[in-house]
Amino acid sequence: HVEVTFESQRQFIAALLTLKPIFDGDRCSFIALLHPLERLRQYVSSQLGRVSHSFEQMPSASLEMRRLIRYGQ
């Protein structure tokens, strides 16, 4: 993903550029997809309100993860 900015009619439009690979045998082509950043931000904000996680739900099998969880708490 790459953030890009376009200018249209003296207005700047921020977008996220992604490349979708299309495989054809031993060849690979790409389709460029543009996603308006403002819409993505609105979507992420709306979804974050619906998510609830706690430190207790995080996997803590490794020593490193237990340290990170302690640090986060």
PDB file of N, CA, C and O in Angstrom:
ATOM      1  N   HIS A   1       0.844  -1.181   0.000  1.00  0.00           N
ATOM      2  CA  HIS A   1       0.000   0.000   0.000  1.00  0.00           C
ATOM      3  C   HIS A   1       0.886   1.241   0.000  1.00  0.00           C
ATOM      4  O   HIS A   1       1.939   1.279   0.636  1.00  0.00           O
ATOM      5  N   VAL A   2       0.428   2.251  -0.731  1.00  0.00           N
ATOM      6  CA  VAL A   2       1.143   3.518  -0.783  1.00  0.00           C
ATOM      7  C   VAL A   2       0.113   4.633  -0.738  1.00  0.00           C
ATOM      8  O   VAL A   2      -0.890   4.595  -1.451  1.00  0.00           O
ATOM      9  N   GLU A   3       0.366   5.623   0.102  1.00  0.00           N
ATOM     10  CA  GLU A   3      -0.513   6.795   0.119  1.00  0.00           C
ATOM     11  C   GLU A   3      -0.088   7.732  -0.997  1.00  0.00           C
ATOM     12  O   GLU A   3       1.093   8.041  -1.152  1.00  0.00           O
ATOM     13  N   VAL A   4      -1.082   8.187  -1.782  1.00  0.00           N
ATOM     14  CA  VAL A   4      -0.826   9.132  -2.866  1.00  0.00           C
ATOM     15  C   VAL A   4      -1.807  10.285  -2.739  1.00  0.00           C
ATOM     16  O   VAL A   4      -2.856  10.155  -2.107  1.00  0.00           O
ATOM     17  N   THR A   5      -1.459  11.415  -3.342  1.00  0.00           N
ATOM     18  CA  THR A   5      -2.331  12.583  -3.333  1.00  0.00           C
ATOM     19  C   THR A   5      -2.482  13.078  -4.763  1.00  0.00           C
ATOM     20  O   THR A   5      -1.499  13.260  -5.481  1.00  0.00           O
ATOM     21  N   PHE A   6      -3.736  13.295  -5.165  1.00  0.00           N
ATOM     22  CA  PHE A   6      -4.037  13.816  -6.488  1.00  0.00           C
ATOM     23  C   PHE A   6      -4.588  15.224  -6.347  1.00  0.00           C
ATOM     24  O   PHE A   6      -5.214  15.567  -5.344  1.00  0.00           O
ATOM     25  N   GLU A   7      -4.345  16.029  -7.366  1.00  0.00           N
ATOM     26  CA  GLU A   7      -4.938  17.360  -7.393  1.00  0.00           C
ATOM     27  C   GLU A   7      -5.964  17.383  -8.514  1.00  0.00           C
ATOM     28  O   GLU A   7      -5.662  17.030  -9.654  1.00  0.00           O
ATOM     29  N   SER A   8      -7.178  17.801  -8.182  1.00  0.00           N
ATOM     30  CA  SER A   8      -8.255  17.906  -9.163  1.00  0.00           C
ATOM     31  C   SER A   8      -9.052  19.162  -8.862  1.00  0.00           C
ATOM     32  O   SER A   8      -9.584  19.320  -7.764  1.00  0.00           O
ATOM     33  N   GLN A   9      -9.132  20.042  -9.826  1.00  0.00           N
ATOM     34  CA  GLN A   9      -9.891  21.291  -9.686  1.00  0.00           C
ATOM     35  C   GLN A   9      -9.481  22.040  -8.420  1.00  0.00           C
ATOM     36  O   GLN A   9     -10.323  22.495  -7.646  1.00  0.00           O
ATOM     37  N   ARG A  10      -8.181  22.154  -8.234  1.00  0.00           N
ATOM     38  CA  ARG A  10      -7.583  22.875  -7.101  1.00  0.00           C
ATOM     39  C   ARG A  10      -7.914  22.270  -5.737  1.00  0.00           C
ATOM     40  O   ARG A  10      -7.835  22.953  -4.716  1.00  0.00           O
ATOM     41  N   GLN A  11      -8.278  21.012  -5.722  1.00  0.00           N
ATOM     42  CA  GLN A  11      -8.512  20.297  -4.464  1.00  0.00           C
ATOM     43  C   GLN A  11      -7.588  19.089  -4.435  1.00  0.00           C
ATOM     44  O   GLN A  11      -7.320  18.467  -5.463  1.00  0.00           O
ATOM     45  N   PHE A  12      -7.109  18.771  -3.244  1.00  0.00           N
ATOM     46  CA  PHE A  12      -6.242  17.614  -3.082  1.00  0.00           C
ATOM     47  C   PHE A  12      -7.067  16.434  -2.584  1.00  0.00           C
ATOM     48  O   PHE A  12      -7.892  16.570  -1.681  1.00  0.00           O
ATOM     49  N   ILE A  13      -6.830  15.286  -3.186  1.00  0.00           N
ATOM     50  CA  ILE A  13      -7.551  14.066  -2.828  1.00  0.00           C
ATOM     51  C   ILE A  13      -6.525  13.029  -2.386  1.00  0.00           C
ATOM     52  O   ILE A  13      -5.688  12.592  -3.175  1.00  0.00           O
ATOM     53  N   ALA A  14      -6.601  12.644  -1.124  1.00  0.00           N
ATOM     54  CA  ALA A  14      -5.697  11.621  -0.592  1.00  0.00           C
ATOM     55  C   ALA A  14      -6.297  10.251  -0.877  1.00  0.00           C
ATOM     56  O   ALA A  14      -7.497  10.035  -0.711  1.00  0.00           O
ATOM     57  N   ALA A  15      -5.443   9.331  -1.308  1.00  0.00           N
ATOM     58  CA  ALA A  15      -5.919   7.988  -1.637  1.00  0.00           C
ATOM     59  C   ALA A  15      -4.861   6.965  -1.239  1.00  0.00           C
ATOM     60  O   ALA A  15      -3.691   7.289  -1.035  1.00  0.00           O
ATOM     61  N   LEU A  16      -5.311   5.733  -1.140  1.00  0.00           N
ATOM     62  CA  LEU A  16      -4.420   4.615  -0.881  1.00  0.00           C
ATOM     63  C   LEU A  16      -4.330   3.820  -2.177  1.00  0.00           C
ATOM     64  O   LEU A  16      -5.353   3.411  -2.727  1.00  0.00           O
ATOM     65  N   LEU A  17      -3.128   3.602  -2.662  1.00  0.00           N
ATOM     66  CA  LEU A  17      -2.897   2.859  -3.894  1.00  0.00           C
ATOM     67  C   LEU A  17      -2.463   1.451  -3.530  1.00  0.00           C
ATOM     68  O   LEU A  17      -1.495   1.263  -2.793  1.00  0.00           O
ATOM     69  N   THR A  18      -3.180   0.464  -4.046  1.00  0.00           N
ATOM     70  CA  THR A  18      -2.783  -0.925  -3.845  1.00  0.00           C
ATOM     71  C   THR A  18      -2.665  -1.584  -5.209  1.00  0.00           C
ATOM     72  O   THR A  18      -3.362  -1.212  -6.154  1.00  0.00           O
ATOM     73  N   LEU A  19      -1.792  -2.547  -5.302  1.00  0.00           N
ATOM     74  CA  LEU A  19      -1.623  -3.306  -6.532  1.00  0.00           C
ATOM     75  C   LEU A  19      -2.099  -4.726  -6.299  1.00  0.00           C
ATOM     76  O   LEU A  19      -1.635  -5.409  -5.386  1.00  0.00           O
ATOM     77  N   LYS A  20      -3.032  -5.164  -7.135  1.00  0.00           N
ATOM     78  CA  LYS A  20      -3.547  -6.527  -7.029  1.00  0.00           C
ATOM     79  C   LYS A  20      -2.866  -7.370  -8.104  1.00  0.00           C
ATOM     80  O   LYS A  20      -3.001  -7.076  -9.291  1.00  0.00           O
ATOM     81  N   PRO A  21      -2.137  -8.414  -7.707  1.00  0.00           N
ATOM     82  CA  PRO A  21      -1.441  -9.229  -8.710  1.00  0.00           C
ATOM     83  C   PRO A  21      -2.420 -10.118  -9.480  1.00  0.00           C
ATOM     84  O   PRO A  21      -3.364 -10.669  -8.913  1.00  0.00           O
ATOM     85  N   ILE A  22      -2.175 -10.240 -10.764  1.00  0.00           N
ATOM     86  CA  ILE A  22      -2.942 -11.126 -11.639  1.00  0.00           C
ATOM     87  C   ILE A  22      -1.932 -12.096 -12.246  1.00  0.00           C
ATOM     88  O   ILE A  22      -1.076 -11.699 -13.036  1.00  0.00           O
ATOM     89  N   PHE A  23      -2.038 -13.356 -11.874  1.00  0.00           N
ATOM     90  CA  PHE A  23      -1.086 -14.358 -12.342  1.00  0.00           C
ATOM     91  C   PHE A  23      -1.627 -15.049 -13.587  1.00  0.00           C
ATOM     92  O   PHE A  23      -2.801 -15.416 -13.653  1.00  0.00           O
ATOM     93  N   ASP A  24      -0.749 -15.219 -14.572  1.00  0.00           N
ATOM     94  CA  ASP A  24      -1.100 -15.904 -15.817  1.00  0.00           C
ATOM     95  C   ASP A  24       0.080 -16.792 -16.192  1.00  0.00           C
ATOM     96  O   ASP A  24       0.985 -16.382 -16.920  1.00  0.00           O
ATOM     97  N   GLY A  25       0.049 -18.007 -15.681  1.00  0.00           N
ATOM     98  CA  GLY A  25       1.171 -18.906 -15.924  1.00  0.00           C
ATOM     99  C   GLY A  25       2.424 -18.394 -15.255  1.00  0.00           C
ATOM    100  O   GLY A  25       2.458 -18.214 -14.037  1.00  0.00           O
ATOM    101  N   ASP A  26       3.463 -18.157 -16.054  1.00  0.00           N
ATOM    102  CA  ASP A  26       4.712 -17.647 -15.484  1.00  0.00           C
ATOM    103  C   ASP A  26       4.778 -16.127 -15.530  1.00  0.00           C
ATOM    104  O   ASP A  26       5.812 -15.546 -15.199  1.00  0.00           O
ATOM    105  N   ARG A  27       3.703 -15.479 -15.930  1.00  0.00           N
ATOM    106  CA  ARG A  27       3.650 -14.014 -15.979  1.00  0.00           C
ATOM    107  C   ARG A  27       2.824 -13.473 -14.820  1.00  0.00           C
ATOM    108  O   ARG A  27       1.943 -14.146 -14.284  1.00  0.00           O
ATOM    109  N   CYS A  28       3.134 -12.252 -14.460  1.00  0.00           N
ATOM    110  CA  CYS A  28       2.381 -11.587 -13.399  1.00  0.00           C
ATOM    111  C   CYS A  28       2.130 -10.149 -13.823  1.00  0.00           C
ATOM    112  O   CYS A  28       3.065  -9.409 -14.128  1.00  0.00           O
ATOM    113  N   SER A  29       0.864  -9.762 -13.841  1.00  0.00           N
ATOM    114  CA  SER A  29       0.475  -8.383 -14.119  1.00  0.00           C
ATOM    115  C   SER A  29      -0.175  -7.826 -12.865  1.00  0.00           C
ATOM    116  O   SER A  29      -0.403  -8.558 -11.902  1.00  0.00           O
ATOM    117  N   PHE A  30      -0.471  -6.542 -12.874  1.00  0.00           N
ATOM    118  CA  PHE A  30      -1.077  -5.911 -11.710  1.00  0.00           C
ATOM    119  C   PHE A  30      -2.222  -5.005 -12.125  1.00  0.00           C
ATOM    120  O   PHE A  30      -2.198  -4.399 -13.197  1.00  0.00           O
ATOM    121  N   ILE A  31      -3.215  -4.922 -11.267  1.00  0.00           N
ATOM    122  CA  ILE A  31      -4.289  -3.949 -11.406  1.00  0.00           C
ATOM    123  C   ILE A  31      -4.101  -2.945 -10.279  1.00  0.00           C
ATOM    124  O   ILE A  31      -3.995  -3.325  -9.113  1.00  0.00           O
ATOM    125  N   ALA A  32      -4.061  -1.664 -10.627  1.00  0.00           N
ATOM    126  CA  ALA A  32      -3.915  -0.613  -9.618  1.00  0.00           C
ATOM    127  C   ALA A  32      -5.291  -0.237  -9.095  1.00  0.00           C
ATOM    128  O   ALA A  32      -6.196   0.066  -9.872  1.00  0.00           O
ATOM    129  N   LEU A  33      -5.449  -0.258  -7.778  1.00  0.00           N
ATOM    130  CA  LEU A  33      -6.714   0.100  -7.138  1.00  0.00           C
ATOM    131  C   LEU A  33      -6.504   1.343  -6.287  1.00  0.00           C
ATOM    132  O   LEU A  33      -5.538   1.432  -5.528  1.00  0.00           O
ATOM    133  N   LEU A  34      -7.408   2.295  -6.417  1.00  0.00           N
ATOM    134  CA  LEU A  34      -7.355   3.520  -5.618  1.00  0.00           C
ATOM    135  C   LEU A  34      -8.498   3.512  -4.617  1.00  0.00           C
ATOM    136  O   LEU A  34      -9.652   3.286  -4.982  1.00  0.00           O
ATOM    137  N   HIS A  35      -8.176   3.756  -3.364  1.00  0.00           N
ATOM    138  CA  HIS A  35      -9.167   3.788  -2.295  1.00  0.00           C
ATOM    139  C   HIS A  35      -9.113   5.172  -1.650  1.00  0.00           C
ATOM    140  O   HIS A  35      -8.053   5.572  -1.169  1.00  0.00           O
ATOM    141  N   PRO A  36     -10.222   5.918  -1.623  1.00  0.00           N
ATOM    142  CA  PRO A  36     -10.211   7.233  -0.967  1.00  0.00           C
ATOM    143  C   PRO A  36      -9.899   7.082   0.522  1.00  0.00           C
ATOM    144  O   PRO A  36     -10.577   6.331   1.222  1.00  0.00           O
ATOM    145  N   LEU A  37      -8.887   7.783   1.007  1.00  0.00           N
ATOM    146  CA  LEU A  37      -8.470   7.645   2.406  1.00  0.00           C
ATOM    147  C   LEU A  37      -9.549   8.080   3.383  1.00  0.00           C
ATOM    148  O   LEU A  37      -9.713   7.459   4.433  1.00  0.00           O
ATOM    149  N   GLU A  38     -10.278   9.122   3.063  1.00  0.00           N
ATOM    150  CA  GLU A  38     -11.302   9.605   3.993  1.00  0.00           C
ATOM    151  C   GLU A  38     -12.345   8.525   4.255  1.00  0.00           C
ATOM    152  O   GLU A  38     -12.761   8.328   5.396  1.00  0.00           O
ATOM    153  N   ARG A  39     -12.764   7.832   3.215  1.00  0.00           N
ATOM    154  CA  ARG A  39     -13.733   6.737   3.398  1.00  0.00           C
ATOM    155  C   ARG A  39     -13.148   5.615   4.246  1.00  0.00           C
ATOM    156  O   ARG A  39     -13.824   5.071   5.118  1.00  0.00           O
ATOM    157  N   LEU A  40     -11.885   5.271   3.987  1.00  0.00           N
ATOM    158  CA  LEU A  40     -11.243   4.220   4.776  1.00  0.00           C
ATOM    159  C   LEU A  40     -11.143   4.613   6.244  1.00  0.00           C
ATOM    160  O   LEU A  40     -11.370   3.788   7.129  1.00  0.00           O
ATOM    161  N   ARG A  41     -10.803   5.872   6.501  1.00  0.00           N
ATOM    162  CA  ARG A  41     -10.715   6.337   7.893  1.00  0.00           C
ATOM    163  C   ARG A  41     -12.074   6.267   8.584  1.00  0.00           C
ATOM    164  O   ARG A  41     -12.168   5.864   9.744  1.00  0.00           O
ATOM    165  N   GLN A  42     -13.125   6.660   7.866  1.00  0.00           N
ATOM    166  CA  GLN A  42     -14.473   6.598   8.439  1.00  0.00           C
ATOM    167  C   GLN A  42     -14.855   5.157   8.748  1.00  0.00           C
ATOM    168  O   GLN A  42     -15.434   4.875   9.798  1.00  0.00           O
ATOM    169  N   TYR A  43     -14.531   4.246   7.838  1.00  0.00           N
ATOM    170  CA  TYR A  43     -14.857   2.835   8.040  1.00  0.00           C
ATOM    171  C   TYR A  43     -14.106   2.276   9.246  1.00  0.00           C
ATOM    172  O   TYR A  43     -14.698   1.606  10.093  1.00  0.00           O
ATOM    173  N   VAL A  44     -12.812   2.548   9.325  1.00  0.00           N
ATOM    174  CA  VAL A  44     -12.013   2.047  10.449  1.00  0.00           C
ATOM    175  C   VAL A  44     -12.537   2.606  11.759  1.00  0.00           C
ATOM    176  O   VAL A  44     -12.650   1.872  12.740  1.00  0.00           O
ATOM    177  N   SER A  45     -12.858   3.893  11.791  1.00  0.00           N
ATOM    178  CA  SER A  45     -13.391   4.505  13.015  1.00  0.00           C
ATOM    179  C   SER A  45     -14.698   3.858  13.429  1.00  0.00           C
ATOM    180  O   SER A  45     -14.928   3.626  14.615  1.00  0.00           O
ATOM    181  N   SER A  46     -15.555   3.566  12.464  1.00  0.00           N
ATOM    182  CA  SER A  46     -16.842   2.949  12.801  1.00  0.00           C
ATOM    183  C   SER A  46     -16.652   1.530  13.321  1.00  0.00           C
ATOM    184  O   SER A  46     -17.393   1.091  14.201  1.00  0.00           O
ATOM    185  N   GLN A  47     -15.670   0.809  12.789  1.00  0.00           N
ATOM    186  CA  GLN A  47     -15.432  -0.564  13.219  1.00  0.00           C
ATOM    187  C   GLN A  47     -14.740  -0.629  14.574  1.00  0.00           C
ATOM    188  O   GLN A  47     -14.993  -1.548  15.353  1.00  0.00           O
ATOM    189  N   LEU A  48     -13.872   0.332  14.863  1.00  0.00           N
ATOM    190  CA  LEU A  48     -13.151   0.313  16.138  1.00  0.00           C
ATOM    191  C   LEU A  48     -14.096   0.423  17.320  1.00  0.00           C
ATOM    192  O   LEU A  48     -13.827  -0.137  18.383  1.00  0.00           O
ATOM    193  N   GLY A  49     -15.187   1.130  17.149  1.00  0.00           N
ATOM    194  CA  GLY A  49     -16.158   1.259  18.226  1.00  0.00           C
ATOM    195  C   GLY A  49     -16.842  -0.051  18.558  1.00  0.00           C
ATOM    196  O   GLY A  49     -17.374  -0.213  19.657  1.00  0.00           O
ATOM    197  N   ARG A  50     -16.833  -0.984  17.627  1.00  0.00           N
ATOM    198  CA  ARG A  50     -17.507  -2.277  17.823  1.00  0.00           C
ATOM    199  C   ARG A  50     -16.592  -3.353  18.396  1.00  0.00           C
ATOM    200  O   ARG A  50     -17.057  -4.425  18.782  1.00  0.00           O
ATOM    201  N   VAL A  51     -15.322  -3.075  18.451  1.00  0.00           N
ATOM    202  CA  VAL A  51     -14.345  -4.075  18.876  1.00  0.00           C
ATOM    203  C   VAL A  51     -13.983  -3.855  20.335  1.00  0.00           C
ATOM    204  O   VAL A  51     -13.756  -2.728  20.774  1.00  0.00           O
ATOM    205  N   SER A  52     -13.935  -4.944  21.068  1.00  0.00           N
ATOM    206  CA  SER A  52     -13.448  -4.830  22.444  1.00  0.00           C
ATOM    207  C   SER A  52     -12.507  -6.002  22.716  1.00  0.00           C
ATOM    208  O   SER A  52     -12.884  -7.169  22.610  1.00  0.00           O
ATOM    209  N   HIS A  53     -11.308  -5.662  23.058  1.00  0.00           N
ATOM    210  CA  HIS A  53     -10.295  -6.666  23.378  1.00  0.00           C
ATOM    211  C   HIS A  53      -9.690  -6.319  24.731  1.00  0.00           C
ATOM    212  O   HIS A  53      -9.694  -5.167  25.164  1.00  0.00           O
ATOM    213  N   SER A  54      -9.182  -7.327  25.367  1.00  0.00           N
ATOM    214  CA  SER A  54      -8.494  -7.096  26.633  1.00  0.00           C
ATOM    215  C   SER A  54      -7.132  -7.780  26.575  1.00  0.00           C
ATOM    216  O   SER A  54      -6.885  -8.634  25.724  1.00  0.00           O
ATOM    217  N   PHE A  55      -6.266  -7.393  27.485  1.00  0.00           N
ATOM    218  CA  PHE A  55      -4.951  -8.015  27.531  1.00  0.00           C
ATOM    219  C   PHE A  55      -5.065  -9.506  27.860  1.00  0.00           C
ATOM    220  O   PHE A  55      -4.221 -10.303  27.449  1.00  0.00           O
ATOM    221  N   GLU A  56      -6.098  -9.872  28.593  1.00  0.00           N
ATOM    222  CA  GLU A  56      -6.276 -11.277  28.954  1.00  0.00           C
ATOM    223  C   GLU A  56      -6.578 -12.138  27.730  1.00  0.00           C
ATOM    224  O   GLU A  56      -6.302 -13.338  27.737  1.00  0.00           O
ATOM    225  N   GLN A  57      -7.139 -11.541  26.686  1.00  0.00           N
ATOM    226  CA  GLN A  57      -7.484 -12.295  25.480  1.00  0.00           C
ATOM    227  C   GLN A  57      -6.290 -12.513  24.553  1.00  0.00           C
ATOM    228  O   GLN A  57      -6.365 -13.324  23.629  1.00  0.00           O
ATOM    229  N   MET A  58      -5.200 -11.805  24.787  1.00  0.00           N
ATOM    230  CA  MET A  58      -4.042 -11.913  23.906  1.00  0.00           C
ATOM    231  C   MET A  58      -3.275 -13.196  24.194  1.00  0.00           C
ATOM    232  O   MET A  58      -3.134 -13.588  25.353  1.00  0.00           O
ATOM    233  N   PRO A  59      -2.775 -13.856  23.141  1.00  0.00           N
ATOM    234  CA  PRO A  59      -1.977 -15.068  23.373  1.00  0.00           C
ATOM    235  C   PRO A  59      -0.674 -14.705  24.075  1.00  0.00           C
ATOM    236  O   PRO A  59       0.021 -13.769  23.678  1.00  0.00           O
ATOM    237  N   SER A  60      -0.359 -15.451  25.114  1.00  0.00           N
ATOM    238  CA  SER A  60       0.839 -15.118  25.894  1.00  0.00           C
ATOM    239  C   SER A  60       1.707 -16.347  26.135  1.00  0.00           C
ATOM    240  O   SER A  60       2.221 -16.546  27.236  1.00  0.00           O
ATOM    241  N   ALA A  61       1.865 -17.163  25.110  1.00  0.00           N
ATOM    242  CA  ALA A  61       2.651 -18.382  25.266  1.00  0.00           C
ATOM    243  C   ALA A  61       4.144 -18.092  25.383  1.00  0.00           C
ATOM    244  O   ALA A  61       4.858 -18.792  26.102  1.00  0.00           O
ATOM    245  N   SER A  62       4.612 -17.074  24.688  1.00  0.00           N
ATOM    246  CA  SER A  62       6.054 -16.806  24.709  1.00  0.00           C
ATOM    247  C   SER A  62       6.397 -15.756  25.768  1.00  0.00           C
ATOM    248  O   SER A  62       5.559 -14.949  26.169  1.00  0.00           O
ATOM    249  N   LEU A  63       7.630 -15.794  26.195  1.00  0.00           N
ATOM    250  CA  LEU A  63       8.124 -14.833  27.177  1.00  0.00           C
ATOM    251  C   LEU A  63       8.041 -13.414  26.621  1.00  0.00           C
ATOM    252  O   LEU A  63       7.705 -12.477  27.346  1.00  0.00           O
ATOM    253  N   GLU A  64       8.347 -13.257  25.332  1.00  0.00           N
ATOM    254  CA  GLU A  64       8.303 -11.930  24.716  1.00  0.00           C
ATOM    255  C   GLU A  64       6.896 -11.347  24.748  1.00  0.00           C
ATOM    256  O   GLU A  64       6.723 -10.162  25.034  1.00  0.00           O
ATOM    257  N   MET A  65       5.889 -12.168  24.457  1.00  0.00           N
ATOM    258  CA  MET A  65       4.501 -11.685  24.478  1.00  0.00           C
ATOM    259  C   MET A  65       4.078 -11.320  25.892  1.00  0.00           C
ATOM    260  O   MET A  65       3.395 -10.315  26.088  1.00  0.00           O
ATOM    261  N   ARG A  66       4.467 -12.112  26.877  1.00  0.00           N
ATOM    262  CA  ARG A  66       4.117 -11.784  28.262  1.00  0.00           C
ATOM    263  C   ARG A  66       4.734 -10.448  28.668  1.00  0.00           C
ATOM    264  O   ARG A  66       4.105  -9.659  29.374  1.00  0.00           O
ATOM    265  N   ARG A  67       5.961 -10.197  28.224  1.00  0.00           N
ATOM    266  CA  ARG A  67       6.605  -8.909  28.511  1.00  0.00           C
ATOM    267  C   ARG A  67       5.847  -7.765  27.849  1.00  0.00           C
ATOM    268  O   ARG A  67       5.619  -6.727  28.472  1.00  0.00           O
ATOM    269  N   LEU A  68       5.456  -7.949  26.593  1.00  0.00           N
ATOM    270  CA  LEU A  68       4.711  -6.903  25.888  1.00  0.00           C
ATOM    271  C   LEU A  68       3.368  -6.623  26.551  1.00  0.00           C
ATOM    272  O   LEU A  68       2.955  -5.469  26.664  1.00  0.00           O
ATOM    273  N   ILE A  69       2.692  -7.677  26.986  1.00  0.00           N
ATOM    274  CA  ILE A  69       1.396  -7.505  27.649  1.00  0.00           C
ATOM    275  C   ILE A  69       1.581  -6.754  28.961  1.00  0.00           C
ATOM    276  O   ILE A  69       0.814  -5.840  29.264  1.00  0.00           O
ATOM    277  N   ARG A  70       2.592  -7.131  29.744  1.00  0.00           N
ATOM    278  CA  ARG A  70       2.868  -6.413  30.996  1.00  0.00           C
ATOM    279  C   ARG A  70       3.159  -4.947  30.719  1.00  0.00           C
ATOM    280  O   ARG A  70       2.682  -4.068  31.438  1.00  0.00           O
ATOM    281  N   TYR A  71       3.941  -4.682  29.680  1.00  0.00           N
ATOM    282  CA  TYR A  71       4.281  -3.303  29.317  1.00  0.00           C
ATOM    283  C   TYR A  71       3.026  -2.530  28.901  1.00  0.00           C
ATOM    284  O   TYR A  71       2.867  -1.361  29.253  1.00  0.00           O
ATOM    285  N   GLY A  72       2.148  -3.179  28.161  1.00  0.00           N
ATOM    286  CA  GLY A  72       0.918  -2.527  27.708  1.00  0.00           C
ATOM    287  C   GLY A  72      -0.054  -2.234  28.843  1.00  0.00           C
ATOM    288  O   GLY A  72      -0.793  -1.251  28.796  1.00  0.00           O
ATOM    289  N   GLN A  73      -0.049  -3.089  29.864  1.00  0.00           N
ATOM    290  CA  GLN A  73      -0.967  -2.879  30.977  1.00  0.00           C
ATOM    291  C   GLN A  73      -0.508  -1.716  31.813  1.00  0.00           C
ATOM    292  O   GLN A  73      -1.152  -1.377  32.805  1.00  0.00           O
TER     293      GLN A  73
END
